[in-house]
Amino acid sequence: MNIPKLIYGTAWKKDQTARLVELAVKSGFRAIDTACQPRHYHEKGAGDALQSLYKQGFKREEIFLETKFTPKDGQDINNIPYNPDDALEKQVSDSFEVSLKNLQTSYLDSFVLHSPIFPFNHMMKVWKVMESFYEKGKTKNIGISNCYDIRVLKALYKEATIKPTILQNRFYKDSNYDKEIREFCKENSITYLGFWTLSANPHLLGSEIIINLARKYKRTQAQIFYRFLTQIGITPLNGTTSKEHMIEDLDIFSFELEDDEIESINILLD
């Protein structure tokens, strides 16, 4: 399936994960993002929600399911879902199997390296294993997250046999909104997924331009910003816990911003 234009993010949902994933799908979301990282995600909660949804008539192939391999530096040292003393290749293989078990599925739609690994040849060891999952049909996309150095992304793209088709980054001012990276993604058919798009950008949401557009279209400022992102080729992760906001945010595709309005918001990113 194609990557949906809005993805429900499950970070920091803890014991509410199952309830919120079920609510998100019933509200209209068809993509779920999680990670095999107990420190910030309750991956099994997402899997439990999906099982409940399947019993209610939803089908696995209707849901775009994404999870991640989190290197040991990003894990809670007391709760790592694989043996951190094993070779990197075994760590990623074991993490993948834990994810399939947690999510109660035989395949993934996207499997992402949660952050770059250094030295670079170590990252390529992990990437080769991820390529094998793709080649065996166990995942339909492989990608990388939290990669803000375009040199690293370009090196990965050059060395990879199976190229990354997904990049998931925080969309914020400190990285200059990944302008150069997003251009590289566009040129190489990599889907750019943005997280923290609202929480990292209150100055944009509160700008006069977005406030005026919200009035014009009779929408919320969040809806205007999400619509802007989708129109410039960004797939936002949405982590709301409110059913009302879920429905509102999914309704952004019922209107379209004009080119000059897109440009007026784009200028705010300079």
ABEGO torsion letter per residue (X at the ends): XBBBABBBBABGAEAAAAAAAAAAAAAGBABBBBBBBAAABBAAAAAAAAAAAAAAGBBAAABBBBBBBBBAAABBAABBABBAABBAAAAAAAAAAAAAAAAGBABBABBBBABBBOBAAAAAAAAAAAAAAAAAGABABBBBBGBABAAAAAAAAAABABBBABBBBBBBAAAGGGAAAAAAAAAAGBBBBBBGAAAAAAAAAABAAAAAAAAAAGBBAAAAAAAAAAAAGBBBBBABABAAAAAAAAAAAABBBBAAAAAAAAAAAX
